[in-house]
């Protein structure tokens, strides 16, 4: 490619041969042609690479505008996304998962919102598709900065955001290696902490597709999710301290740590003592968590204030502590590409 493209689309995949063609078709139909497509194979053992190579050979839209980066072994979505960033050359980057699709005008509309490259980021709503259902997930109120961003997929996914690549690379804002379940949060939070100029589009352009019968990582490996969530919170707090930004973004970090440990009060193995002892500085501030609905503030505030033995007894006998604040949106798929972010009901 003789010149740098306006946009680099990063497509990370692992064993996605059953879904990658619909993703490729949506990329081939893009009305914006000043783009490159960086495919990153995270150690696939199936025919995904063959499907990609056969497809691009038949579609001149990809001629001279794609590259394939392969890893001989699976290193995880975070590592693969970092490889994609390192091999991208575009002014902006955006990620597209290997089982999702983009509206045919997505790149055109989002780059148009940059006002000729003046904005550092563009964010858009998305559509969640499952069987015959289509749900648009949009901003009730556009956030003014990081402290104003709710802890959900809409605000922290890399798939509905066009980000200036130079900001990412100059500040080493690559995903935390090995932290695959919240890698989006780790990138977007640090990017937003640097106060980029941000534009929003109102049209939902990205299509998150939940395939029937596909077992999600979020339902099958709760311990790993909890580990990655807690580690993300710790690593981000360390980064904010190193950048002398901890005080400025204390509200965001408090929300982050609350959501990072919330799985300890989910399911059959609720552990009130562990929940209280993890990020204990968050507990007295629960009633001030404005991104948490008021009734959950009351519930969790009571858990924090009441004796541990009493709340554990209640938790063992009912689901009153089950925080249904993530339920209505994204579940993570086996390719580890989406952030499993606890979502609040809109």
C-alpha positions in Angstrom: 0.0 0.0 0.0 1.7 3.2 -1.2 0.0 5.5 1.3 -1.5 5.2 4.7 -5.2 4.4 4.7 -7.7 6.4 6.8 -8.9 3.4 8.7 -7.5 0.1 9.8 -10.1 -2.6 10.6 -8.7 -5.2 13.0 -10.3 -8.6 12.8 -9.1 -11.0 15.5 -10.2 -14.7 15.1 -9.8 -18.1 16.6 -11.6 -21.1 14.9 -14.2 -18.9 13.3 -14.7 -20.8 10.0 -18.5 -21.0 10.6 -19.0 -17.3 11.0 -16.1 -15.4 9.3 -17.8 -15.4 5.9 -20.7 -13.2 7.0 -18.1 -10.8 8.5 -16.1 -10.8 5.3 -19.2 -10.1 3.3 -20.0 -7.0 5.4 -16.5 -5.7 5.0 -16.5 -6.3 1.2 -19.8 -4.2 1.0 -18.3 -1.1 2.7 -18.9 2.1 0.8 -15.7 3.6 2.3 -12.7 2.4 0.3 -9.9 4.2 2.1 -9.4 1.3 4.5 -7.2 -1.7 5.2 -8.2 -4.9 6.8 -5.8 -6.6 9.3 -6.7 -10.2 10.0 -5.1 -11.7 13.1 -5.2 -15.4 13.5 -5.0 -16.3 17.2 -3.7 -19.9 16.8 -6.7 -21.3 14.9 -6.8 -25.0 14.2 -9.7 -25.0 11.8 -10.1 -23.7 8.2 -10.7 -20.0 9.0 -7.6 -18.9 7.2 -8.5 -20.9 4.1 -12.0 -19.3 4.1 -10.5 -15.8 4.4 -7.9 -16.5 1.6 -10.6 -17.9 -0.7 -12.9 -15.0 -0.1 -10.4 -12.2 -0.6 -9.2 -13.9 -3.8 -12.7 -13.6 -5.3 -13.3 -10.0 -4.1 -11.2 -7.2 -5.7 -12.3 -4.9 -2.8 -9.5 -6.5 -0.8 -6.8 -6.2 -3.4 -3.7 -4.6 -1.8 -5.8 -3.7 1.2 -5.5 -6.6 3.5 -2.9 -8.5 5.5 -2.9 -11.7 7.6 -1.0 -12.0 10.8 -0.7 -15.5 12.2 0.3 -16.8 15.6 1.4 -20.4 15.8 -0.3 -20.8 19.2 -3.3 -19.3 20.9 -2.2 -16.3 23.0 -5.7 -14.8 23.6 -7.7 -11.9 22.3 -5.7 -9.2 24.1 -2.4 -10.3 22.6 -4.0 -10.7 19.2 -5.5 -7.2 19.3 -2.2 -5.8 20.2 -0.6 -7.5 17.2 -3.4 -6.0 15.1 -2.6 -2.5 16.3 1.2 -3.0 15.8 0.6 -4.0 12.2 -2.0 -1.4 11.3 -1.1 1.7 9.4 -4.3 3.6 9.3 -5.0 7.0 10.8 -7.8 5.4 12.8 -8.4 1.8 14.0 -11.6 -0.1 14.8 -12.1 -3.7 15.7 -14.6 -6.1 14.1 -15.1 -9.5 15.6 -15.1 -12.6 13.4 -18.8 -13.4 14.0 -20.2 -9.9 13.8 -21.0 -7.6 10.9 -20.7 -3.9 10.0 -23.4 -1.9 8.3 -22.3 -1.2 4.7 -21.9 2.5 5.5 -20.3 2.2 8.9 -16.8 3.2 7.9 -18.0 6.0 5.7 -20.3 7.5 8.4 -17.8 7.2 11.2 -14.9 8.7 9.3 -17.2 11.5 8.1 -17.9 12.3 11.8 -14.2 12.9 12.3 -14.5 16.2 10.3 -11.6 15.3 8.0 -9.5 13.8 10.8 -10.0 16.6 13.4 -11.7 14.4 16.0 -9.7 11.8 17.9 -12.5 9.3 18.3 -16.0 8.5 17.0 -18.5 6.4 18.9 -21.8 4.9 17.7 -24.7 2.8 19.0 -24.9 -0.9 18.0 -27.5 -3.5 17.2 -27.6 -6.8 19.2 -29.1 -9.6 17.1 -30.2 -13.0 18.4 -32.5 -15.3 16.5 -35.3 -13.1 15.2 -34.7 -10.3 17.8 -33.0 -7.0 17.0 -32.3 -4.6 19.9 -30.6 -1.2 19.4 -28.3 -0.3 22.2 -27.8 3.5 22.2 -26.6 6.3 24.4 -29.4 7.7 26.6 -27.0 10.6 27.3 -23.7 11.1 25.5 -20.9 11.0 28.1 -18.7 14.1 28.5 -15.7 12.2 29.7 -14.4 9.0 31.4 -16.1 9.6 34.7 -19.4 10.0 32.8 -19.1 6.6 31.1 -21.3 3.8 32.3 -19.6 0.4 32.8 -21.2 -1.4 29.8 -20.4 -2.6 26.4 -21.8 0.4 24.6 -19.3 2.7 26.3 -16.3 0.5 26.4 -16.3 -1.9 23.4 -13.6 -1.4 20.8 -16.1 -2.5 18.0 -18.3 0.6 18.0 -15.4 3.1 18.2 -13.1 4.7 15.7 -9.9 5.6 17.6 -6.9 7.6 16.5 -4.1 5.1 16.2 -1.3 7.5 17.0 -2.8 8.2 20.5 -2.9 4.4 21.1 0.6 3.7 19.9 2.4 6.8 21.2 1.0 6.1 24.7 1.4 2.3 24.5 -2.4 1.8 25.0 -2.4 -1.8 23.9 -4.5 -4.4 25.7 -3.1 -5.8 28.9 -1.5 -9.1 27.7 -3.4 -12.2 28.9 -6.4 -10.2 30.2 -8.9 -11.2 27.5 -12.3 -10.7 29.2 -12.0 -6.9 29.7 -9.3 -6.0 27.2 -11.6 -3.4 25.7 -12.0 -1.6 29.1 -8.3 -1.5 29.6 -7.8 0.3 26.2 -10.8 2.6 26.1 -10.4 3.8 29.7 -6.8 4.8 29.2 -7.6 6.4 25.8 -10.4 8.5 27.3 -8.3 9.5 30.3 -6.1 11.4 27.9 -9.1 13.7 27.0 -9.4 13.0 23.3 -11.9 15.0 21.2 -14.9 12.7 20.6 -17.8 12.8 18.2 -20.9 10.7 18.3 -23.1 9.3 15.5 -26.7 8.5 16.3 -27.1 5.6 13.8 -26.5 2.0 15.0 -23.8 0.7 12.7 -22.2 -2.3 14.3 -24.1 -5.6 14.5 -23.3 -7.8 17.5 -24.6 -11.3 16.7 -25.4 -13.9 19.3 -25.6 -17.3 17.7 -28.1 -19.7 19.1 -26.5 -22.7 20.7 -23.1 -21.2 21.1 -21.9 -21.6 24.7 -20.6 -18.3 26.0 -17.4 -17.9 28.0 -19.2 -15.7 30.4 -21.5 -18.5 31.4 -19.0 -21.3 31.4 -15.9 -19.9 33.2 -17.0 -17.5 36.0 -13.7 -17.8 37.8 -11.7 -16.7 34.8 -14.0 -13.7 34.2 -13.7 -12.7 37.9 -9.9 -13.0 37.7 -9.7 -10.9 34.6 -12.1 -8.2 35.9 -10.1 -7.8 39.2 -6.8 -7.8 37.3 -8.1 -5.1 34.9 -9.1 -2.9 37.9 -5.7 -3.4 39.5 -3.7 -2.7 36.4 -5.8 0.4 35.5 -5.5 1.8 39.0 -1.7 1.4 38.8 -1.6 3.1 35.4 -3.8 6.0 36.6 -1.5 6.4 39.6 1.6 6.4 37.4 0.1 9.1 35.2 -0.9 11.2 38.2 -4.6 10.8 37.1 -5.9 8.8 40.0 -7.6 11.7 41.8 -9.1 13.1 38.6 -10.7 9.8 37.7 -11.4 8.5 41.2 -15.1 8.2 40.3 -14.4 6.0 37.3 -12.1 3.8 39.3 -14.6 3.4 42.1 -17.3 2.2 39.6 -14.7 0.0 37.9 -13.7 -1.8 41.2 -17.4 -2.2 42.2 -18.2 -3.9 38.9 -15.0 -5.9 38.9 -15.9 -7.7 42.1 -19.7 -8.0 41.6 -19.5 -11.7 40.5 -18.6 -12.7 44.0 -22.3 -12.1 44.9 -23.7 -14.0 41.9 -24.8 -17.6 41.4 -24.7 -20.4 43.9 -21.3 -19.7 45.4 -21.8 -16.2 46.8 -19.0 -15.1 49.1 -20.0 -12.0 51.1 -16.8 -11.9 53.2 -14.6 -12.0 50.1 -16.7 -9.4 48.4 -16.4 -7.1 51.5 -12.7 -7.6 51.7 -12.0 -6.9 48.0 -11.5 -3.2 47.3 -13.0 -2.4 50.7 -12.6 1.3 50.0 -15.5 1.0 47.6 -18.1 -0.3 50.1 -18.8 3.0 52.0 -19.2 4.8 48.7 -21.8 2.5 47.1 -24.7 4.9 47.7 -22.8 7.5 45.6 -22.4 5.2 42.5 -24.5 7.2 40.1 -24.1 4.7 37.3 -25.7 2.0 39.4 -29.5 2.1 39.7 -30.8 3.3 43.0 -32.3 0.1 44.2 -29.0 -1.8 43.7 -27.3 0.9 45.6 -29.6 0.2 48.5 -29.1 -3.6 48.2 -25.4 -3.5 48.0 -25.1 -0.7 50.6 -27.0 -2.9 53.0 -24.7 -5.9 52.2 -21.7 -3.7 53.0 -23.2 -2.3 56.3 -24.9 -5.4 57.8 -23.0 -8.2 59.6 -21.3 -10.6 57.2 -22.9 -13.7 58.8 -26.4 -12.3 58.4 -26.0 -11.3 54.7 -24.3 -14.6 53.9 -27.2 -16.5 55.5 -29.6 -14.5 53.3 -27.5 -14.9 50.2 -27.4 -18.7 50.6 -31.2 -18.9 50.7 -32.3 -16.6 47.9 -31.2 -14.7 44.9 -31.8 -11.3 46.3 -28.1 -10.5 45.9 -28.0 -11.6 42.3 -27.2 -8.3 40.6 -29.1 -8.4 37.3 -27.2 -5.4 36.1 -25.6 -7.0 33.1 -28.3 -9.1 31.7 -29.7 -7.4 28.7 -26.7 -7.2 26.4 -23.4 -8.8 25.5 -22.4 -12.3 26.4 -18.8 -13.3 25.5 -18.4 -15.9 22.7 -15.7 -18.6 22.4 -13.4 -16.4 20.3 -12.9 -14.2 23.4 -13.4 -11.1 21.4 -16.1 -9.1 23.2 -15.6 -7.6 26.6 -17.8 -9.3 29.1 -18.8 -6.0 30.7 -21.5 -6.0 33.4 -24.4 -4.1 31.9 -27.1 -2.1 33.6 -30.6 -2.5 32.3 -31.3 0.5 30.1 
